Amino acid sequence: ADYMKEWLVQKKLITRVEDLQPSAAFSGQLHKFQQQLARWRQKQQDWKDTLARRERAPADGKRRKISEPPAADPKAAEEKPKEVDNGDDTDRAAESKTAEGAKHDGESKP
């Protein structure tokens, strides 16, 4: 009798069931799980987007709501003069010489 039980258990373990179909209850649970997984993934993506927007936020210390776009101020854009780079580096050279001279002025020579 023990031999027969052991043989039956082994047979059940290794016999392939070709026509096995999931039940309606399993299909329903699977569908619910897939919907929940989609919501979790969407939340994760929303959080990543929020963090990315925070990193791109202006560094001037002003805080605004993440969901609101920055307010466009047409007057501020008109008031700022645009600097034109004419390729002349004389101003930069003069500034660097002035800065170097200021460093050396503070040092005492023996």
N, C-alpha and C positions, 0 to 999 in steps of 0.2 A: 504494500500500500504506500509506503514512504517512497519507494522507487518510482511508482506511478505519479505521485504528487510532484516529485522533483522533475521528472520528465515533462509533465504538463507545464510546469512553471517555465522551464527552459524553452519549450516549444513556443509558448506565448511571447517570450522575450525576443526570439529570433524570427518569428513569422511576420512577414511584411503584410500590412493591410493596405491594399491598393485603392479601395473605394471609400476611404475615410473622408468624411465631409464635416466641416465645422457646423455646430448647431446655431440656431438663431440667437440664442443667448450669448454665445461667444462672439458672433458677428456684431451684435449690439454693443457689447463691452469694448470690442476692438474699435468700433466707430467712435464711441465716447472718448476713448483714450487718444485716438488720433486727433480729435477736435481739441482736447485739452493740451496735447503736445503742440499743436499749431498755435494756441493762445500763449503758451509759455515761450515759444520761439519768437512770437511777435513782441511780447513784453521785453525779451532780451534784446531784440533788435532796436526797439524804441529806446531802451536804456543806453545802448551803444551810440545811437544817433544823438541822444541828449548830451552824452559826454563829449562827443565830437564837436557839437555846437558850442559847448562851453570852452573847449580848447581854442576854437576859432573866434571866440568873443573878443572884443577890443580890450586891450590891456590898460586902458585909461582909468580903471577903477570904477567906472560906472556899471551898475548892474541893471539888467532889464530882464523881463520875463523871457524864458527860453522860447516859448511858443510865439511870441510877438516878433515880427521883423523889426529891424532898427528903423527909427523914424528918419525919413529923408528930409533934410533941411536944405531947401534950394538956396536960401540966402547965405548960408555958411559956405557953400561951394563957390558962390560968386565972389565972396569977400576975400578968399585966400588967393593971393597972387601966385601964378604958376612960375616956377623957376625954370629957366631955359639953360641947358648945358650947351654952351657954345664951343666946348672943347678946349677952352683956355684954362690951364691949370695954374695960372699965376696967383690967383687968390688962395688956392690951397697951399701953394708953396710959401706964400707970405705968412699964412696962419701957422704953418708948422714951424717956421723959423721963429716966429714970435713966441710960440709955446716953448721951444727949445731955449730961447733966450731967457725966458722967465724962470726956467729950471736952473740955469746957470747963475742968474742974479742972486738967488737965495743961498748959493754956496759961497763959502768964504775961501779965498785963495791965500796961501801962506806967503 
